[in-house]
Amino acid sequence: MGNSLHNKIYLGRRSVAFGAKRVQALICVAAFATIGLIWLAIRAF
């Protein structure tokens, strides 16, 4: 039981995964916001 899933999560791999997912989500939201703003600018002209 030394190499269990709980031990791997406890050693910090989960926080690294959450950090990567968080950065990926922020980039995705920023990209959608940028695309939305460009679309609005094109529609305004």
C-alpha positions, -999 to +999 in steps of 0.1 A: +000+000+000+030+023+000+025+033-037-012+039-034-032+066-052-037+084-019+000+087-014+005+101-049-022+127-045-008+136-010+027+141-025+014+171-045+007+157-080-030+167-076-022+204-069+001+205-100-026+190-121-051+215-107-027+244-114-023+233-150-060+229-155-065+263-139-040+280-163-056+261-193-090+273-183-079+309-179-062+308-213-094+294-228-116+320-212-093+348-223-093+335-259-131+334-260-133+369-245-108+382-271-127+365-300-159+380-286-145+415-285-131+412-320-165+399-333-182+429-316-157+453-331-163+439-366-201+440-361-199+477-350-181+487-382 
